Amino acid sequence: MNLITQVRFLLKKEILLEWRSKYAFNGILLYVISTVFVCYLSFKTTPPLVWNALFWIILLFAAINAIAKSFIQESKGRLLYYYQIASPQAIIIAKIIYNILLMILMATIALVFYSIVFQNNVGDVPLYFVAVLLGAISFSTVFTMISAIAAKASNNGTLMAILSFPVIIPLLMLIIKLSKNAMDGLDRSVSLDEIGVLCAINLIVIVISLLLFPYLWRD
Amino acid sequence: MYKNWWKILASILVLYTVIGGLLIQVPELPILHESIRNLYFHVPMWFAMIVVYLVSVIYSIKYLNSGNENHDLIAVESVNTGIVFGFIGLASGMIWANYTWGSPWPNDPKLNSAAISTLMYLAYIVLRSSIEEEQKRAKISAIYNIFAFPAMVVLLFILPRLTDSLHPGNGGNPGFGTYDLDRNMRFVFYPAVLGWILISVWIMTIRYRIRLIENKQNQID
């Protein structure tokens, strides 16, 4: 089997497993919605700056919870089985793609629900949506690799947060800046810098994950 | 002797910059006044920190290729040394900022980036202490080290340039090199950078050799 078919099969398996139990999706969805509601009840109305920051903090924690599972939930025997039938690159690519799909779905639902509950005017809605998509992709690429690292160490719940926050902060700062530009309805050419840098960082992260993961999975 | 020339060079350079940095004439600038001399001590810390972190990443890559535990020792001791230099850099910067910008922690992207990158390497230390098995610890921490390095480069070199900063050379502010740094200051500043980089590498090699001796002592003959 070549790499692409392996990735396709693994991706199909991830989605099928998720579809059967719907545990991760429903759990995270409920997590996001209740967090939004808690924020709504405690803030009532927010100035635009807080609105934007709050949304990304909610999404950040939802992403950490969602993606931390991707390697930890797999039993040791099942992981061994994957490593016998598929290349490590295929496994990490499939995980990253699956997490990207999951996070995009989650972020879209969160955005819709959040903007219904919290009234706020976004100047440039398509650009804000692009920012949310880029955010979802960035969270997935970074956290997938970190969760693979954290799964190898004991006490991985805390470790996941400690390891991922410093790495995600530069991306998060760029995303918040980009989405703030979208909220203010600035001209789109202003935001091209941020979009370019974000895409470049994501590309670097994916390439490094591909290079490093083969060293990681072997015990 | 031929192996130690760079240590002597480092000592002479740092001694020269301490004496010269405090005595040689500096340009009189508003706000900065005499505190401009801190340039010789604050900025070289960051150069030294980045160099030892770079050494650490190179040895992490080498470790993954070779599996030689000495490479892992160099990587971890480089990070330990880099963290110390990072803290000294933050402290000297905070004292400087207190007198020139009015508060020890003005909301400046470079300060925040430096603090976050220090957090990243503290996380590396925590990761190491959470894994018992030595080879697994070396491998996993090497992977995290390589993975985190691009994020540090983005934090320290790209993000501050995209936003406004109080630091020179960022967000449209002119860098020191353009006209603030006059000839006299260059004569002290460049030796200071080189000297502190050499000192940091020296500290790293001493710590590495202590670890080697400890390992040897702990071995059962």
Interface residues (C-beta under 8 A of the other chain):
Chain A: M145 I146 I149 K152 A153 S154 N155 L159 I162 L163 F165 P166 V167 I169 P170 L171 M173 L174 K177 D193 E194 V197 I201 I204 V205 I208 S209 L212 Y215 L216 D219
Chain B: L64 S113 I116 S117 L119 M120 A123 V126 L127 S130 I131 E132 K136 K139 I140 A142 I143 Y144 I146 F147 A148 P150 A151 V154 L155 I158 L159 L162 T163
